Amino acid sequence: MQAFANRALFDTSLGEHLPAERVSTLVVTGCNYPNCPRATIYDASCRDYRLIGVRDAISGIQAADALQLRGIGLTVVNSDELVMELQRLEAEALL
């Protein structure tokens, strides 16, 4: 599901859809990091989602931004690392 707003979880049906489907992990990509992706990440963090940001699929993200996001618990990976990270989280959930 895609959200077409500058904050994917604010004033969109996605904010209701994810809990109804028992989604616990969000993979964040997007354009212009300082605006839409950043707002979505902070909104999702406040809602206790496990977050993965795909560094090479978020335009405008800088190394300092990734460091700051790690500080709030976001996992930051490149697209070639994403599947491995999702598999790790799935295995962790089974323990």
Secondary structure, DSSP 8 states (H G I E B T S, - for coil): ----SSSTTSSSTHHHHHHHTT--EEEEEES-TTTHHHHHHHHHHHTT-EEEEEEEEETT--HHHHHHHHHTT-EEE-HHHHHHHHHHHHHHHH-
